[in-house]
Amino acid sequence: MAKMRDPRLSHQSLQVLRVFFDEPKESFAGADIWRRTGILAGTLYPILARFEAAGWLDSDWEQLSASEAGRPRRRLYALTPKGYNKANEALAQLGIIGRPAWAQ
Amino acid sequence: MGTVIVGVVIGLITGFAVMEAYAWFDAVALWLMHRAANHIIKDERERYREEWAADLSAIPSSLYKLAYAVINFRKSVAHEINAVFVAGALDLFDELLTDFDNNFNRLNSKMEKIRALFKRGNWPDELRNDLAALERGHYAFGLYVGKTLELKCRLEARASHVDSVASADAWFEEAECSLDEIIALLESVKFARENPEAANGETGQAKF
């Protein structure tokens, strides 16, 4: 997918970003995120698509064969370095993490 | 006694009916998911189908699976996802145009300097021919930038009418063709630069 401009950050997209920012080295499937945030999948997937298009998130199939596992493969999303910086900036500006930028 | 038997029979029938309905919940949930995924553009359809199927399989209860599918897998979600890809493709054209524009402006200023230099001196014909070839190449590049801009404007105008999976698929096909067209034009420039004689003789395009 082509890299898009920075996505608009709604309250829900900030919640999603927070999940990744809290554990930046972890990968999450869509189901993990809606369990943590309570955001419905119908809202979540367009948000994930926007973040991925902007290059903030990267996604890949989990390394497992669907037939061996007896279930479909999960698509795992992870924060990119660009995504980490952007999340840090956005969450700090809103005072969600650390001190807000204007107070530093 | 008769009432008891009727009660037991009704209970059994209800029990079987509930069990039967319950057994169908998974299939209905999966069908709803597939129906929504069918509204996602061709290139991404399979990915979301598998991803959403994994989500469904992570839900232990069939009743919850059905409820989850009813709430989440809607055509509008697919359209929102398509819109992200459309915007991404348009941004790619923007990026391309910005690159072209920067290069074109940089080349323009260099061309001006070369032209000014040539005006001042009495240069041999060979060098003058080289300058003419350079001017032609520069002009061709300008045409390609114009062509890219035209394609992008057309795609942008049509993007607002992408409201069904058929129109989204058609739009992406057109976007891909447009990109292929630009790449082919650039390849012809490259070819002409690397093989000036062949390019002049055969295609007549981008004579450098």
HADDOCK unambig.tbl for C-alpha pairs under 7 A between the chains (distance, minus, plus):
assign (segid A and resid 1 and name CA) (segid B and resid 85 and name CA) 7.00 0.50 0.50
assign (segid A and resid 1 and name CA) (segid B and resid 88 and name CA) 6.62 0.50 0.50
assign (segid A and resid 2 and name CA) (segid B and resid 88 and name CA) 4.92 0.50 0.50
assign (segid A and resid 2 and name CA) (segid B and resid 89 and name CA) 5.75 0.50 0.50
assign (segid A and resid 2 and name CA) (segid B and resid 91 and name CA) 6.97 0.50 0.50
assign (segid A and resid 2 and name CA) (segid B and resid 92 and name CA) 5.58 0.50 0.50
assign (segid A and resid 3 and name CA) (segid B and resid 88 and name CA) 6.10 0.50 0.50
assign (segid A and resid 3 and name CA) (segid B and resid 92 and name CA) 7.00 0.50 0.50
assign (segid A and resid 4 and name CA) (segid B and resid 88 and name CA) 5.09 0.50 0.50
assign (segid A and resid 4 and name CA) (segid B and resid 91 and name CA) 5.73 0.50 0.50
assign (segid A and resid 30 and name CA) (segid B and resid 55 and name CA) 6.99 0.50 0.50
assign (segid A and resid 31 and name CA) (segid B and resid 55 and name CA) 5.44 0.50 0.50
assign (segid A and resid 40 and name CA) (segid B and resid 72 and name CA) 6.68 0.50 0.50
assign (segid A and resid 41 and name CA) (segid B and resid 72 and name CA) 5.65 0.50 0.50
assign (segid A and resid 42 and name CA) (segid B and resid 72 and name CA) 4.38 0.50 0.50
assign (segid A and resid 42 and name CA) (segid B and resid 73 and name CA) 6.33 0.50 0.50
assign (segid A and resid 42 and name CA) (segid B and resid 77 and name CA) 5.65 0.50 0.50
assign (segid A and resid 46 and name CA) (segid B and resid 80 and name CA) 6.02 0.50 0.50
assign (segid A and resid 46 and name CA) (segid B and resid 81 and name CA) 5.07 0.50 0.50
assign (segid A and resid 49 and name CA) (segid B and resid 81 and name CA) 6.56 0.50 0.50
assign (segid A and resid 49 and name CA) (segid B and resid 84 and name CA) 6.65 0.50 0.50
assign (segid A and resid 50 and name CA) (segid B and resid 84 and name CA) 5.97 0.50 0.50
assign (segid A and resid 53 and name CA) (segid B and resid 88 and name CA) 6.41 0.50 0.50
assign (segid A and resid 71 and name CA) (segid B and resid 54 and name CA) 6.79 0.50 0.50
assign (segid A and resid 71 and name CA) (segid B and resid 57 and name CA) 6.75 0.50 0.50
assign (segid A and resid 72 and name CA) (segid B and resid 50 and name CA) 6.29 0.50 0.50
assign (segid A and resid 72 and name CA) (segid B and resid 53 and name CA) 6.33 0.50 0.50
assign (segid A and resid 72 and name CA) (segid B and resid 54 and name CA) 4.88 0.50 0.50
assign (segid A and resid 73 and name CA) (segid B and resid 50 and name CA) 6.91 0.50 0.50
assign (segid A and resid 73 and name CA) (segid B and resid 54 and name CA) 6.08 0.50 0.50
assign (segid A and resid 74 and name CA) (segid B and resid 51 and name CA) 5.69 0.50 0.50
assign (segid A and resid 74 and name CA) (segid B and resid 54 and name CA) 5.49 0.50 0.50
assign (segid A and resid 75 and name CA) (segid B and resid 51 and name CA) 5.68 0.50 0.50
